[in-house]
Amino acid sequence: MASRVKVAAVAALLVGSVLGEPTSDAAPRSYDRVVVRWATRASGGDTRPRFITARQLAFEARIEALSEGRKPTQSFTDAHVRAAIQRRISEDILAELPVEPAPEPRDIGRYAEDARVLIEQQVGGRGSLNEAAVAEGITAEELNAMLRRRARASYYLDKMVAPMLQPSEADLREAHSRGDTPFTDQSFEASEARLRSWYVSARLRAALDSFYRSVRTKVSVELVTYGR
């Protein structure tokens, strides 16, 4: 992974002159550019790079920030940009790994809807998610593409690594009783729905972080700052 200084530079670009201030206009911005170029040895290395644009990265960094409880009016940080880059790369790789049996289109649709629900719960509701998309000029098609990517990645983790999307009541009660969730001061019954979302999100994040650590030496990442 690139240095913190360079990530901070990209973060500054994302919240500055590249995208401008959030607007109420739902139309995508006409000005965009690549800010991350990455490649894996398995997919052909530098001869077949992949790209993340400023709008995409700003949106996903904003989701990371909102998931930590930051207000929509607050800017995301270089730590959120770093987390968004790593999650994006991990999901892209996982989404293309083979699964046996292969998922049906309806499976991906169901997992994509589950991914939307998880994100909405993390960021404070569907309105907050839609506001973040509008702020960064993300279209409905781009949001759906991100959800399908997350669906394929989570499907692989759930089927090929360990079941993690349908925790049992016993799993949730154990987590609640340990006191390491945000709902320790509430009864299990009162917090079960939110606890379930938190539990699934935490397990997915841990699995993605573990996966990235296992592949990062095989991934080259270049942050494109265009001389800034």
C-alpha positions as CSV (number, residue, x, y, z in Angstrom):
1,M,0.0,0.0,0.0
2,A,1.2,3.5,-0.7
3,S,2.4,5.9,2.0
4,R,0.2,7.8,4.3
5,V,1.4,11.1,2.8
6,K,0.2,10.1,-0.6
7,V,-3.1,8.9,0.7
8,A,-3.6,12.2,2.5
9,A,-2.8,14.0,-0.8
10,V,-5.5,11.9,-2.6
11,A,-7.9,12.6,0.3
12,A,-7.3,16.3,-0.1
13,L,-8.0,16.1,-3.8
14,L,-11.2,14.3,-3.3
15,V,-12.7,16.8,-0.9
16,G,-11.2,19.8,-2.8
17,S,-10.9,20.8,-6.4
18,V,-11.4,17.5,-8.0
19,L,-15.0,17.1,-7.0
20,G,-15.9,20.4,-5.5
21,E,-18.4,20.9,-2.7
22,P,-21.5,18.6,-2.4
23,T,-24.4,19.8,-4.5
24,S,-28.1,19.0,-4.5
25,D,-28.0,18.2,-8.2
26,A,-28.6,14.5,-8.7
27,A,-26.9,14.5,-12.1
28,P,-23.4,13.0,-12.3
29,R,-20.5,15.5,-12.5
30,S,-19.0,15.8,-16.0
31,Y,-15.5,16.1,-14.6
32,D,-13.9,13.0,-13.2
33,R,-10.5,11.3,-13.3
34,V,-8.6,8.3,-12.2
35,V,-7.1,8.6,-8.7
36,V,-6.1,5.0,-8.1
37,R,-4.5,2.5,-10.4
38,W,-4.0,-1.1,-9.2
39,A,-3.2,-4.5,-10.5
40,T,-2.6,-8.1,-9.3
41,R,-0.1,-10.6,-10.6
42,A,-2.8,-13.2,-11.2
43,S,-4.8,-10.9,-13.5
44,G,-1.8,-9.9,-15.7
45,G,0.0,-7.4,-13.5
46,D,0.7,-3.9,-14.8
47,T,-0.3,-4.9,-18.3
48,R,-3.9,-5.1,-17.1
49,P,-4.4,-2.4,-14.5
50,R,-7.7,-1.5,-12.9
51,F,-8.8,2.0,-12.0
52,I,-10.8,3.8,-9.3
53,T,-12.2,7.2,-10.2
54,A,-12.4,10.3,-7.9
55,R,-16.2,10.1,-7.7
56,Q,-16.2,6.4,-6.9
57,L,-13.5,6.7,-4.2
58,A,-15.0,9.8,-2.6
59,F,-18.4,8.1,-2.4
60,E,-17.0,5.0,-0.8
61,A,-14.8,7.0,1.6
62,R,-17.9,9.0,2.6
63,I,-19.6,5.7,3.4
64,E,-16.7,4.7,5.6
65,A,-16.9,8.0,7.4
66,L,-20.7,7.8,7.9
67,S,-20.3,4.3,9.2
68,E,-18.1,5.6,12.0
69,G,-20.8,8.1,13.0
70,R,-19.5,11.2,11.3
71,K,-22.1,13.7,10.2
72,P,-22.9,14.1,6.5
73,T,-21.5,17.7,6.6
74,Q,-18.2,16.5,7.9
75,S,-15.4,15.6,5.5
76,F,-13.9,12.2,5.4
77,T,-10.2,11.7,6.3
78,D,-7.2,10.0,4.7
79,A,-8.0,7.0,7.0
80,H,-11.4,6.7,5.4
81,V,-9.8,6.9,1.9
82,R,-7.3,4.2,2.8
83,A,-10.1,1.9,4.1
84,A,-12.2,2.6,1.0
85,I,-9.3,1.7,-1.3
86,Q,-8.5,-1.5,0.5
87,R,-12.2,-2.6,0.7
88,R,-12.7,-1.8,-3.0
89,I,-9.6,-3.9,-4.1
90,S,-10.6,-6.8,-1.8
91,E,-14.2,-6.8,-3.1
92,D,-13.1,-6.6,-6.7
93,I,-10.8,-9.6,-6.3
94,L,-13.2,-11.7,-4.3
95,A,-16.1,-10.9,-6.7
96,E,-14.2,-12.7,-9.5
97,L,-13.1,-15.8,-7.5
98,P,-15.0,-19.0,-8.5
99,V,-17.7,-20.4,-6.2
100,E,-19.1,-23.9,-6.3
101,P,-21.9,-24.1,-7.0
102,A,-22.0,-20.8,-9.0
103,P,-24.6,-18.3,-7.7
104,E,-27.8,-17.8,-9.7
105,P,-28.6,-14.2,-10.7
106,R,-31.4,-14.2,-8.1
107,D,-28.8,-15.1,-5.4
108,I,-26.7,-12.0,-6.4
109,G,-29.8,-9.9,-6.4
110,R,-30.7,-11.1,-2.9
111,Y,-27.2,-10.5,-1.6
112,A,-27.1,-7.1,-3.3
113,E,-30.3,-6.1,-1.5
114,D,-28.9,-7.4,1.8
115,A,-25.7,-5.3,1.1
116,R,-27.9,-2.2,0.6
117,V,-29.7,-2.8,3.9
118,L,-26.4,-3.2,5.7
119,I,-25.0,0.0,4.3
120,E,-28.2,1.9,5.1
121,Q,-28.1,0.8,8.7
122,Q,-24.5,1.7,9.0
123,V,-24.8,5.2,7.5
124,G,-28.1,6.2,9.2
125,G,-30.8,5.2,6.7
126,R,-31.6,5.2,3.0
127,G,-31.8,9.0,3.0
128,S,-28.2,9.3,4.1
129,L,-27.0,6.8,1.5
130,N,-28.8,8.6,-1.2
131,E,-27.5,12.0,0.0
132,A,-23.9,10.6,-0.1
133,A,-24.5,9.4,-3.7
134,V,-25.9,12.7,-4.8
135,A,-23.0,14.6,-3.1
136,E,-20.4,12.7,-5.1
137,G,-22.4,12.5,-8.3
138,I,-23.0,8.8,-8.2
139,T,-25.8,7.5,-10.4
140,A,-28.3,4.8,-9.5
141,E,-26.6,2.5,-12.0
142,E,-23.2,3.1,-10.3
143,L,-24.7,2.5,-6.9
144,N,-26.2,-0.8,-8.1
145,A,-22.9,-1.9,-9.6
146,M,-21.2,-1.3,-6.2
147,L,-23.9,-3.3,-4.5
148,R,-23.5,-6.2,-6.9
149,R,-19.8,-6.1,-6.4
150,R,-20.3,-6.3,-2.6
151,A,-22.9,-9.1,-3.2
152,R,-20.5,-11.3,-5.1
153,A,-17.7,-10.7,-2.6
154,S,-19.9,-11.5,0.4
155,Y,-21.3,-14.5,-1.4
156,Y,-17.8,-15.9,-1.9
157,L,-16.9,-15.2,1.8
158,D,-20.1,-16.7,3.0
159,K,-19.9,-19.9,0.9
160,M,-16.2,-20.5,0.5
161,V,-14.7,-19.1,3.8
162,A,-17.2,-19.3,6.6
163,P,-20.9,-18.6,7.0
164,M,-21.2,-15.1,8.3
165,L,-24.4,-13.5,6.9
166,Q,-27.0,-15.4,8.9
167,P,-25.9,-15.5,12.5
168,S,-27.9,-17.6,14.9
169,E,-29.7,-16.1,17.9
170,A,-27.1,-18.0,20.1
171,D,-24.3,-16.1,18.2
172,L,-26.0,-12.8,18.8
173,R,-26.7,-13.5,22.5
174,E,-23.1,-14.5,23.0
175,A,-21.8,-11.3,21.4
176,H,-24.3,-9.2,23.4
177,S,-23.3,-10.9,26.7
178,R,-19.6,-10.3,26.1
179,G,-20.3,-6.6,26.2
180,D,-18.2,-5.8,23.1
181,T,-21.0,-4.4,21.0
182,P,-22.5,-0.8,20.9
183,F,-25.7,-2.2,22.5
184,T,-24.3,-3.3,25.9
185,D,-26.6,-0.9,27.8
186,Q,-29.7,-2.3,26.1
187,S,-31.5,-5.5,26.5
188,F,-31.0,-8.2,23.9
189,E,-34.6,-8.1,22.8
190,A,-34.6,-4.3,22.3
191,S,-31.4,-4.3,20.3
192,E,-31.6,-7.6,18.4
193,A,-32.2,-6.2,14.9
194,R,-29.5,-3.6,15.1
195,L,-27.2,-6.1,16.8
196,R,-27.6,-8.5,13.9
197,S,-26.7,-5.8,11.4
198,W,-23.6,-4.8,13.5
199,Y,-22.6,-8.4,13.9
200,V,-22.7,-9.2,10.2
201,S,-21.0,-5.9,9.3
202,A,-18.2,-6.6,11.8
203,R,-17.7,-10.1,10.5
204,L,-17.6,-9.0,6.9
205,R,-15.1,-6.2,7.6
206,A,-12.9,-8.6,9.6
207,A,-13.0,-11.1,6.7
208,L,-12.2,-8.4,4.1
209,D,-9.3,-7.0,6.2
210,S,-7.9,-10.5,6.6
211,F,-8.2,-11.2,2.9
212,Y,-6.4,-7.9,2.0
213,R,-3.6,-8.7,4.4
214,S,-3.2,-12.1,2.6
215,V,-3.0,-10.6,-0.9
216,R,-1.4,-7.2,-0.4
217,T,2.1,-8.3,-1.4
218,K,0.6,-9.5,-4.7
219,V,-1.2,-6.2,-5.4
220,S,0.4,-3.1,-6.7
221,V,-1.4,0.2,-5.9
222,E,-0.5,3.6,-7.4
223,L,-2.2,6.7,-6.2
224,V,-2.5,9.2,-9.1
225,T,-2.1,12.8,-7.8
226,Y,-1.4,14.5,-11.1
227,G,1.5,16.5,-9.8
228,R,-0.3,17.8,-6.7
